């Protein structure tokens, strides 16, 4: 009876030891940290509309997406983000400031009129928007314990942003021109997936992929009562950074 009990105890001990090694969190830093990050983003603007003195049809394009097929377009945007965070065993939270530079949006409005607008590429209406975005952001990440290894700490997360689009608008409608600075504000949500990469004491690399709703873009009235608006502005971000723990 004693031998059976000892054998059972030994097997349970070995099983628990193996399980603890299989599911234990890798050595990590806990507590407060700072994190500078770089952002490389593919941003998309869709369902653009014009109104007022602007006439349909509307075609949108950017410096990197030259196709003038419809009222949707995209652009490659760079940016940076600085975070103050707190790390625990199962979750991590960050408060950040971010800046995106910049989405270059071009729009042509109205039908071609080769006789009347020869000096303006035959387009009755045109605008260019330089859209720079700054935001205060809160991220909450949950660590995926089952995927952790000795060097990787994967996570999923959600974010909420209070953002402001700073827009420099150059607008023409016929022969009327305006230039103006416009601000659009929104509160939006995002989703993220990534990992910390353990490097050395107090310093980890981080890489992540995020989908973020950037709200709406609206300008007007400008240049003879011309309006432009979009219903969807979003981005897919790849972020690279360093977490430095105190």
C-alpha positions as a Markdown table, in Angstrom:
| # | Residue | x | y | z |
|---|---|---|---|---|
| 1 | Unk | 0.0 | 0.0 | 0.0 |
| 2 | Unk | 2.9 | 2.3 | 0.9 |
| 3 | Unk | 4.6 | 1.6 | -2.4 |
| 4 | Unk | 1.4 | 2.3 | -4.4 |
| 5 | Unk | 0.9 | 5.6 | -2.5 |
| 6 | Unk | 4.6 | 6.6 | -3.1 |
| 7 | Unk | 4.3 | 5.7 | -6.8 |
| 8 | Unk | 1.1 | 7.7 | -7.2 |
| 9 | Unk | 2.7 | 10.7 | -5.4 |
| 10 | Unk | 5.8 | 10.5 | -7.6 |
| 11 | Unk | 3.7 | 10.3 | -10.8 |
| 12 | Unk | 1.6 | 13.3 | -9.7 |
| 13 | Unk | 4.7 | 15.3 | -8.8 |
| 14 | Unk | 6.3 | 14.6 | -12.1 |
| 15 | Unk | 3.1 | 15.5 | -14.0 |
| 16 | Unk | 2.8 | 18.8 | -12.0 |
| 17 | Unk | 6.4 | 19.6 | -12.7 |
| 18 | Unk | 6.1 | 19.0 | -16.4 |
| 19 | Unk | 2.8 | 21.0 | -16.6 |
| 20 | Unk | 4.3 | 23.9 | -14.7 |
| 21 | Unk | 7.2 | 24.0 | -17.2 |
| 22 | Unk | 4.9 | 23.7 | -20.1 |
| 23 | Unk | 2.6 | 26.5 | -19.0 |
| 24 | Unk | 4.8 | 28.8 | -16.9 |
| 25 | Unk | 5.2 | 32.3 | -18.0 |
| 26 | Unk | 8.7 | 33.2 | -19.2 |
| 27 | Unk | 10.8 | 35.4 | -17.0 |
| 28 | Unk | 9.5 | 38.9 | -17.6 |
| 29 | Unk | 9.5 | 42.4 | -16.2 |
| 30 | Unk | 6.6 | 43.6 | -14.2 |
| 31 | Unk | 5.7 | 47.2 | -13.2 |
| 32 | Unk | 5.8 | 50.5 | -15.0 |
| 33 | Unk | 7.6 | 51.1 | -18.2 |
| 34 | Unk | 8.0 | 53.6 | -21.1 |
| 35 | Unk | 7.7 | 52.6 | -24.7 |
| 36 | Unk | 8.6 | 54.6 | -27.9 |
| 37 | Unk | 7.3 | 53.1 | -31.1 |
| 38 | Unk | 7.4 | 53.7 | -34.8 |
| 39 | Unk | 4.2 | 53.3 | -36.9 |
| 40 | Unk | 4.0 | 52.1 | -40.5 |
| 41 | Unk | 0.4 | 52.3 | -41.7 |
| 42 | Unk | -1.8 | 51.5 | -44.7 |
| 43 | Unk | -4.7 | 53.9 | -44.3 |
| 44 | Unk | -7.9 | 53.8 | -46.4 |
| 45 | Unk | -10.6 | 56.4 | -46.9 |
| 46 | Unk | -13.9 | 55.3 | -48.4 |
| 47 | Unk | -17.3 | 56.5 | -49.4 |
| 48 | Unk | -16.3 | 60.1 | -50.1 |
| 49 | Unk | -19.1 | 62.5 | -51.0 |
| 50 | Unk | -19.3 | 66.1 | -52.3 |
| 51 | Unk | -22.2 | 68.5 | -51.9 |
| 52 | Unk | -23.0 | 72.2 | -52.1 |
| 53 | Unk | -21.5 | 73.8 | -55.2 |
| 54 | Unk | -19.4 | 70.7 | -55.9 |
| 55 | Unk | -20.8 | 68.4 | -58.5 |
| 56 | Unk | -20.7 | 64.6 | -58.9 |
| 57 | Unk | -19.0 | 62.4 | -59.9 |
| 58 | Unk | -16.2 | 62.4 | -57.3 |
| 59 | Unk | -12.9 | 60.5 | -57.8 |
| 60 | Unk | -10.4 | 60.2 | -55.0 |
| 61 | Unk | -6.7 | 59.4 | -55.2 |
| 62 | Unk | -3.4 | 59.9 | -53.4 |
| 63 | Unk | 0.3 | 60.4 | -54.2 |
| 64 | Unk | 0.8 | 56.6 | -53.8 |
| 65 | Unk | -2.5 | 55.4 | -55.2 |
| 66 | Unk | -3.0 | 57.2 | -58.6 |
| 67 | Unk | -6.0 | 55.2 | -59.7 |
| 68 | Unk | -9.0 | 57.6 | -60.4 |
| 69 | Unk | -11.7 | 54.9 | -60.5 |
| 70 | Unk | -14.1 | 55.8 | -57.6 |
| 71 | Unk | -14.6 | 57.6 | -54.3 |
| 72 | Unk | -12.3 | 55.3 | -52.4 |
| 73 | Unk | -8.5 | 55.5 | -52.0 |
| 74 | Unk | -5.5 | 54.6 | -49.7 |
| 75 | Unk | -2.1 | 55.9 | -48.7 |
| 76 | Unk | 1.0 | 54.8 | -46.8 |
| 77 | Unk | 1.4 | 56.8 | -43.7 |
| 78 | Unk | 4.2 | 57.0 | -41.2 |
| 79 | Unk | 4.1 | 58.0 | -37.5 |
| 80 | Unk | 5.3 | 57.6 | -34.0 |
| 81 | Unk | 3.9 | 56.8 | -30.6 |
| 82 | Unk | 5.1 | 57.3 | -27.0 |
| 83 | Unk | 3.6 | 55.2 | -24.2 |
| 84 | Unk | 3.6 | 55.0 | -20.4 |
| 85 | Unk | 2.5 | 51.5 | -19.4 |
| 86 | Unk | 2.0 | 49.0 | -16.6 |
| 87 | Unk | 2.8 | 45.3 | -16.9 |
| 88 | Unk | 1.4 | 42.5 | -14.7 |
| 89 | Unk | 1.4 | 38.8 | -15.0 |
| 90 | Unk | -1.7 | 38.4 | -17.2 |
| 91 | Unk | -2.3 | 41.9 | -18.7 |
| 92 | Unk | -0.7 | 45.1 | -19.7 |
| 93 | Unk | -2.1 | 48.7 | -20.1 |
| 94 | Unk | -0.7 | 51.7 | -21.9 |
| 95 | Unk | -1.5 | 55.4 | -22.1 |
| 96 | Unk | 0.0 | 56.9 | -25.3 |
| 97 | Unk | 0.3 | 60.0 | -27.5 |
| 98 | Unk | 0.6 | 59.3 | -31.2 |
| 99 | Unk | 1.2 | 61.4 | -34.4 |
| 100 | Unk | 0.6 | 60.4 | -38.0 |
| 101 | Unk | 2.2 | 62.2 | -40.9 |
| 102 | Unk | 0.5 | 62.3 | -43.3 |
| 103 | Unk | -2.5 | 61.2 | -45.5 |
| 104 | Unk | -2.3 | 63.1 | -48.9 |
| 105 | Unk | -5.9 | 63.1 | -50.2 |
| 106 | Unk | -6.7 | 64.4 | -53.7 |
| 107 | Unk | -10.2 | 64.7 | -55.2 |
| 108 | Unk | -11.6 | 65.6 | -58.6 |
| 109 | Unk | -15.3 | 66.7 | -58.8 |
| 110 | Unk | -17.6 | 67.1 | -61.7 |
| 111 | Unk | -17.5 | 66.1 | -65.4 |
| 112 | Unk | -14.7 | 67.0 | -67.8 |
| 113 | Unk | -15.3 | 70.3 | -69.6 |
| 114 | Unk | -12.5 | 70.8 | -72.1 |
| 115 | Unk | -13.7 | 74.2 | -73.4 |
| 116 | Unk | -14.3 | 75.9 | -70.1 |
| 117 | Unk | -11.5 | 74.6 | -67.8 |
| 118 | Unk | -8.5 | 74.0 | -70.1 |
| 119 | Unk | -6.0 | 75.5 | -67.5 |
| 120 | Unk | -7.3 | 73.2 | -64.8 |
| 121 | Unk | -6.9 | 69.7 | -66.4 |
| 122 | Unk | -10.5 | 70.1 | -67.6 |
| 123 | Unk | -11.9 | 69.3 | -64.1 |
| 124 | Unk | -14.4 | 71.8 | -62.7 |
| 125 | Unk | -13.6 | 71.1 | -59.0 |
| 126 | Unk | -10.5 | 69.9 | -57.3 |
| 127 | Unk | -9.2 | 69.7 | -53.7 |
| 128 | Unk | -6.1 | 68.5 | -51.9 |
| 129 | Unk | -6.1 | 67.6 | -48.2 |
| 130 | Unk | -3.0 | 67.1 | -46.1 |
| 131 | Unk | -4.3 | 65.1 | -43.2 |
| 132 | Unk | -2.1 | 64.9 | -40.0 |
| 133 | Unk | -3.5 | 63.0 | -37.1 |
| 134 | Unk | -2.7 | 63.3 | -33.4 |
| 135 | Unk | -4.3 | 61.2 | -30.7 |
| 136 | Unk | -4.4 | 60.3 | -27.0 |
| 137 | Unk | -4.8 | 56.6 | -26.8 |
| 138 | Unk | -5.5 | 53.9 | -24.1 |
| 139 | Unk | -4.6 | 50.3 | -24.9 |
| 140 | Unk | -5.5 | 47.3 | -22.8 |
| 141 | Unk | -3.7 | 44.0 | -23.7 |
| 142 | Unk | -4.4 | 40.5 | -22.4 |
| 143 | Unk | -1.5 | 38.0 | -22.6 |
| 144 | Unk | -2.0 | 34.7 | -24.4 |
| 145 | Unk | -0.5 | 32.4 | -21.8 |
| 146 | Unk | -0.8 | 29.2 | -23.9 |
| 147 | Unk | 1.3 | 30.7 | -26.7 |
| 148 | Unk | 4.1 | 32.0 | -24.5 |
| 149 | Unk | 7.7 | 30.7 | -25.0 |
| 150 | Unk | 10.9 | 31.5 | -23.3 |
| 151 | Unk | 11.5 | 34.6 | -25.5 |
| 152 | Unk | 8.0 | 35.6 | -26.7 |
| 153 | Unk | 5.0 | 37.0 | -24.8 |
| 154 | Unk | 2.1 | 37.3 | -27.3 |
| 155 | Unk | -1.0 | 39.4 | -26.6 |
| 156 | Unk | -4.3 | 40.6 | -27.9 |
| 157 | Unk | -5.8 | 44.0 | -27.1 |
| 158 | Unk | -8.3 | 46.7 | -27.6 |
| 159 | Unk | -7.7 | 50.5 | -27.8 |
| 160 | Unk | -9.7 | 53.7 | -27.6 |
| 161 | Unk | -8.5 | 56.9 | -29.1 |
| 162 | Unk | -9.4 | 60.5 | -28.7 |
| 163 | Unk | -8.0 | 61.9 | -32.0 |
| 164 | Unk | -7.8 | 65.1 | -33.9 |
| 165 | Unk | -7.3 | 65.4 | -37.7 |
| 166 | Unk | -5.3 | 68.6 | -38.6 |
| 167 | Unk | -6.2 | 69.2 | -42.2 |
| 168 | Unk | -4.6 | 71.7 | -44.6 |
| 169 | Unk | -7.1 | 72.1 | -47.4 |
| 170 | Unk | -6.4 | 73.5 | -50.8 |
| 171 | Unk | -9.8 | 73.8 | -52.6 |
| 172 | Unk | -10.8 | 75.0 | -56.1 |
| 173 | Unk | -14.3 | 75.2 | -57.5 |
| 174 | Unk | -14.3 | 76.7 | -61.0 |
| 175 | Unk | -11.9 | 79.7 | -60.7 |
| 176 | Unk | -12.5 | 80.2 | -56.9 |
| 177 | Unk | -9.7 | 79.1 | -54.6 |
| 178 | Unk | -9.4 | 78.8 | -50.9 |
| 179 | Unk | -6.7 | 77.5 | -48.5 |
| 180 | Unk | -7.7 | 76.8 | -44.9 |
| 181 | Unk | -6.8 | 74.8 | -41.9 |
| 182 | Unk | -9.5 | 72.5 | -40.6 |
| 183 | Unk | -9.8 | 70.3 | -37.5 |
| 184 | Unk | -11.9 | 67.2 | -37.2 |
| 185 | Unk | -12.2 | 65.4 | -33.8 |
| 186 | Unk | -13.4 | 61.8 | -33.1 |
| 187 | Unk | -13.4 | 59.1 | -30.4 |
| 188 | Unk | -12.7 | 55.7 | -32.0 |
| 189 | Unk | -11.9 | 52.1 | -31.2 |
| 190 | Unk | -9.2 | 49.6 | -32.4 |
| 191 | Unk | -8.0 | 46.0 | -32.1 |
| 192 | Unk | -4.5 | 44.7 | -31.8 |
| 193 | Unk | -2.4 | 41.5 | -31.9 |
| 194 | Unk | 1.4 | 41.3 | -31.2 |
| 195 | Unk | 4.2 | 40.1 | -29.0 |
| 196 | Unk | 6.9 | 41.3 | -26.7 |
| 197 | Unk | 10.3 | 39.8 | -27.5 |
| 198 | Unk | 12.5 | 39.4 | -24.4 |
| 199 | Unk | 15.9 | 40.9 | -25.0 |
| 200 | Unk | 17.7 | 41.6 | -21.7 |
| 201 | Unk | 17.0 | 42.9 | -18.2 |
| 202 | Unk | 14.5 | 45.8 | -18.2 |
| 203 | Unk | 14.3 | 46.0 | -22.0 |
| 204 | Unk | 12.0 | 44.1 | -24.4 |
| 205 | Unk | 11.3 | 44.6 | -28.0 |
| 206 | Unk | 7.6 | 44.8 | -29.1 |
| 207 | Unk | 6.0 | 44.3 | -32.5 |
| 208 | Unk | 2.2 | 44.4 | -33.2 |
| 209 | Unk | -0.5 | 44.7 | -35.8 |
| 210 | Unk | -3.5 | 47.0 | -35.2 |
| 211 | Unk | -6.8 | 47.8 | -37.0 |
| 212 | Unk | -8.0 | 51.3 | -36.0 |
| 213 | Unk | -11.1 | 53.3 | -36.9 |
| 214 | Unk | -9.9 | 56.9 | -37.6 |
| 215 | Unk | -13.4 | 58.5 | -37.6 |
| 216 | Unk | -14.6 | 60.8 | -40.4 |
| 217 | Unk | -13.2 | 63.5 | -42.6 |
| 218 | Unk | -15.2 | 66.7 | -43.3 |
| 219 | Unk | -14.4 | 70.0 | -44.9 |
| 220 | Unk | -16.6 | 72.9 | -45.9 |
| 221 | Unk | -18.1 | 75.2 | -46.7 |
| 222 | Unk | -15.1 | 76.3 | -48.8 |
| 223 | Unk | -14.5 | 77.8 | -52.2 |
| 224 | Unk | -18.0 | 78.9 | -53.3 |
| 225 | Unk | -19.8 | 76.7 | -50.7 |
| 226 | Unk | -18.1 | 73.4 | -51.6 |
| 227 | Unk | -18.3 | 70.5 | -49.1 |
| 228 | Unk | -16.5 | 67.1 | -48.9 |
| 229 | Unk | -17.1 | 64.3 | -46.4 |
| 230 | Unk | -16.2 | 60.7 | -45.9 |
| 231 | Unk | -18.0 | 58.0 | -43.9 |
| 232 | Unk | -15.1 | 55.7 | -43.3 |
| 233 | Unk | -11.4 | 56.4 | -42.5 |
| 234 | Unk | -9.4 | 53.5 | -41.1 |
| 235 | Unk | -5.9 | 52.1 | -40.9 |
| 236 | Unk | -3.9 | 49.0 | -40.5 |
| 237 | Unk | -0.8 | 49.7 | -38.4 |
| 238 | Unk | 2.4 | 47.8 | -37.9 |
| 239 | Unk | 4.2 | 49.1 | -34.8 |
| 240 | Unk | 7.8 | 48.5 | -33.8 |
| 241 | Unk | 9.1 | 49.6 | -30.4 |
| 242 | Unk | 11.0 | 49.1 | -27.2 |
| 243 | Unk | 9.6 | 48.6 | -23.7 |
| 244 | Unk | 11.9 | 49.9 | -21.0 |
| 245 | Unk | 11.0 | 48.8 | -17.5 |
| 246 | Unk | 11.8 | 50.9 | -14.4 |
